[in-house]
């Protein structure tokens, strides 16, 4: 009877998603010995557990009072046969979810809910291979592509499977800005040794948005040695980027060489069929039924994956409590209402300048300067081209914005980019990436 009561209490505690996993784990190890009108007696396995719980007696009494009866006094005692036995303070296994959190992973990203089509089947197959044999093939694995094509999903799905196969694996998903910030902090506090102890022993390191380490000499130096240490020890490196490796400006040759030594996969934007499949998967995860024809209409109207999920969330909010599924009528009403609403924020000239400069790692102040260096001049001409094609600005307006002498400079610059796009597929991909980024931000 007491065992059943305590089991119900633990289940209720788990449902409330307690934020203290240590306390929760220790409460799972103790035993309910006595329950009266005024007191509850709890038996602890060792002195360490008892001391820990005694220090948090108020919290435990509050939790117990909420489940059993308010005002109950809690008393912790030791299991008699184990009083003299020395045991570790904590004897519990962290939950799988705790492991994901420590590794920087999102539990929703897994292979089972990744939709596969011609645009990403190579990336998916490579991911499965790496997850099965990390460090043995495709090392590093480098994904590049626009926003919402599944780079992060696949990278985290690999990490999840490796962690599922080996709970002791040292895994970390780390955005490049986090790597940079932690290194800067370590240098400031003279703690680089601690920084290295965190990153270099890893069995798997996923560096997300690796393009942002371009031009950062100290960061690249540290990552170069981190990369070599992990790979030499048989570990796996996964990199993601919003642009091809050849378009990462300011990347040292030795890192470029290391990155090229594995498998580089270009993940294309999802086609209509894949967008529909993604929508159906997302709807199933949310427990919402959706008509196939309704899903097709949404996929035809929304091309970006993240916008697709946003549309689904809006539709779910509309039908909840009114209907059991998203049907054609709900979709038609949704898009009719969207057409009546004010248009989304338009792309501004400053957005074009900021996004293009970020992509090519050029300071924005240089764009309006008199500098004629090849890198700055080319970036400036791409901005001219985009201001012309995406914003339909007049040549004179562009010349004024970029502080050029006259409109002929803009005309020649935009024409040059148009020719380069037609001749150079790699260059065209870079410009397309900038355009996708601009459109997805509105």
Secondary structure, DSSP 4 states (H G I P E B T S, - for coil): -HHHHHHHHHHHHHHTT-S-HHHHHHHHHSEEEEE-SSEEEEEESSHHHHHHHHHTHHHHHHHHHHHT-TT-EEEEEE-GGGSS----S---PPPHHHHHHHTT--TT--GGG----TTTHHHHHHHHHHHHSTTTSSSSEEEE-STTSSHHHHHHHHHHHHHHH-TT--EEEEEHHHHHHHHHHHHHTT-HHHHHHHHTT-SEEEEETGGGGTT-HHHHHHHHHHHHHHHHTT-EEEEEESS-GGG-TT--HHHHHHHHTSEEEEPPPP-HHHHHHHHHHHHHHTT-EE-HHHHHHHHHH--SHHHHHHHHHHHHHHHTTT-SEE-HHHHHHHHHHHHHSPPPPPPPHHHHHHHHHHHHT--HHHHTSS---HHHHHHHHHHHHHHHHTS---HHHHHHHTT-S-HHHHHHHHHHHHHHHHH-HHHHHHHHHHHHHHHHT-
